[in-house]
């Protein structure tokens, strides 16, 4: 089952309408409907925090929503990610600008305000960044003990 079908199934299981979920997420109805129609829509348009909110509405964790197990081992706090990026560029002998070109995204602003930018950047940014850094992007997801 793809992520779009999973989102739809979880919404139905939670007894929510598309309009209700869209309103709670502060998304327009068409945007939310796309989440249930297109598999890449969630990761390309929602932030980690908005996706966590969606999971919470359905009574599941983000890992359960995405049908991906939590990463084993170390979690990486978003505030620690800039240091990881700087270590990576130094080790690779590249500039932040060169890493930006690989990612296709702005890193300079992120380095200065990682938590603020995490509230604005889509999940796919973190997936691409984590791939460049050689880490599991799910290690960047804040702990979710329970989403009742």
C-alpha positions in Angstrom: 0.0 0.0 0.0 1.4 3.4 -1.0 1.5 6.3 1.4 -1.5 8.0 -0.2 -3.7 5.0 0.3 -2.3 4.6 3.8 -3.3 8.2 4.7 -6.8 7.6 3.3 -7.1 4.3 5.2 -6.0 5.8 8.5 -8.3 8.8 8.0 -11.3 6.4 7.5 -10.2 4.3 10.4 -10.1 7.4 12.6 -13.6 8.3 11.5 -12.6 11.7 10.0 -13.7 13.4 6.9 -11.2 14.9 4.4 -12.6 18.3 5.2 -12.2 17.8 9.0 -8.5 16.7 8.6 -7.7 19.5 6.2 -9.2 22.0 8.6 -7.2 20.7 11.6 -4.0 20.8 9.5 -4.9 24.3 8.3 -4.6 23.0 4.7 -7.1 23.7 1.9 -9.3 20.8 0.9 -7.6 20.3 -2.5 -4.2 20.1 -0.9 -5.3 17.5 1.6 -7.1 15.5 -1.1 -3.8 15.3 -3.0 -2.2 13.7 0.1 -4.7 10.8 -0.4 -4.2 10.7 -4.2 -0.4 11.0 -4.8 2.2 9.0 -3.0 4.9 11.6 -3.1 2.7 14.5 -2.0 3.1 14.0 1.7 6.9 14.1 1.7 7.2 16.8 -1.0 4.8 19.3 0.6 4.5 18.6 4.4 7.0 19.5 7.0 8.1 16.9 9.6 6.0 18.7 12.2 2.9 18.9 10.0 3.2 15.2 9.1 3.5 14.5 12.9 0.4 16.5 13.4 -1.4 14.4 10.7 -0.3 11.2 12.3 -1.5 12.5 15.7 -5.0 13.2 14.2 -5.1 9.6 13.1 -3.9 8.3 16.5 -0.6 6.9 15.2 3.1 8.0 15.2 4.8 9.4 12.1 6.7 6.1 11.7 3.4 4.2 11.7 1.9 6.7 9.2 4.8 6.3 6.9 4.9 2.5 7.6 8.6 2.8 8.4 10.1 1.5 11.6 11.8 4.0 13.9 15.6 4.1 13.3 17.8 2.0 15.5 20.4 3.9 17.4 21.1 7.5 17.7 18.5 10.2 17.3 19.8 13.5 15.9 18.3 16.7 17.3 17.5 19.3 14.6 19.6 21.8 16.5 22.6 19.5 16.2 22.2 19.0 12.4 24.1 22.1 11.4 27.2 20.8 13.1 26.8 17.5 11.3 26.5 19.3 8.0 29.7 21.3 8.7 31.6 18.2 9.7 30.4 16.5 6.5 31.4 19.3 4.2 34.9 19.5 5.8 35.4 15.8 5.6 34.3 15.7 2.0 36.4 18.8 1.1 33.4 20.6 -0.3 31.7 23.9 0.4 28.3 24.4 1.9 27.4 25.9 -1.5 28.4 22.6 -3.3 26.3 20.6 -0.9 23.4 23.0 -1.6 23.8 22.2 -5.3 23.6 18.5 -4.6 20.5 19.0 -2.5 18.9 21.5 -4.6 18.0 23.5 -1.5 19.1 26.4 0.7 21.4 25.3 3.5 22.8 28.7 4.6 19.5 29.7 6.2 19.0 26.3 7.7 22.5 26.4 9.3 21.5 29.5 11.2 17.9 28.5 12.2 17.5 24.7 11.9 14.3 24.4 14.0 12.6 27.4 12.4 13.5 26.2 8.9 12.4 22.6 9.8 9.0 24.1 10.4 9.0 25.4 6.8 11.0 22.8 4.8 9.3 19.7 3.4 10.2 16.2 4.5 11.9 15.5 1.1 14.6 18.2 2.0 15.5 16.2 5.1 15.4 12.9 3.2 17.9 14.3 0.6 20.1 15.9 3.3 20.2 12.7 5.4 21.1 10.7 2.3 24.0 13.1 1.6 25.1 12.8 5.3 24.8 9.0 5.2 22.2 8.9 8.0 18.6 7.7 8.2 16.3 10.7 7.9 14.0 9.2 10.5 16.7 9.8 13.1 15.8 13.5 12.7 12.2 13.0 13.7 11.6 14.2 17.3 10.6 11.5 19.7 6.9 10.6 19.7 6.0 8.7 22.9 2.3 8.6 22.3 -0.1 10.4 20.0 -3.4 9.9 21.6 
